[in-house]
Amino acid sequence: MRIIGLDIHRVFAEAVVLEDGTARRLGRVDMTREKLSAFAVTLLPTDHVVVEATGNAAAVVEILTPQVARVVVANPLQVHLIARAKTKTDKIDARVLAQLYAAGFLPEVWIPDAAT
């Protein structure tokens, strides 16, 4: 299983894939519906994607969910407490999200389904 960590911002996201214990940068993805949808179709149906709860996280979840096995939203305050990094970059943040999920330590936020 591949785990995709997305450190999302208002205009872009930094993407990292964790596969077989190795993290690899996928690059930046513009946060437009068209660019995010184009990124989504490059993902595998077995992928798990992790994002932090931010203002545009719900839109990201909506676009990615049909393309992957699971999209998880992390609680950013708890992630920060778990992964206090002296060096903070978007790439490191995306990698930490993927690694915490892989290790079973990711503090998740409940996301309601469409009916709710």
Secondary structure as GFF3:
##gff-version 3
##sequence-region A 1 116
A	DSSP	beta_strand	3	8	.	.	.	ID=ss1
A	DSSP	beta_strand	12	19	.	.	.	ID=ss2
A	DSSP	beta_strand	22	30	.	.	.	ID=ss3
A	DSSP	alpha_helix	33	40	.	.	.	ID=ss4
A	DSSP	beta_strand	48	52	.	.	.	ID=ss5
A	DSSP	alpha_helix	57	64	.	.	.	ID=ss6
A	DSSP	three_ten_helix	65	67	.	.	.	ID=ss7
A	DSSP	beta_strand	70	74	.	.	.	ID=ss8
A	DSSP	alpha_helix	76	82	.	.	.	ID=ss9
A	DSSP	alpha_helix	90	103	.	.	.	ID=ss10
###
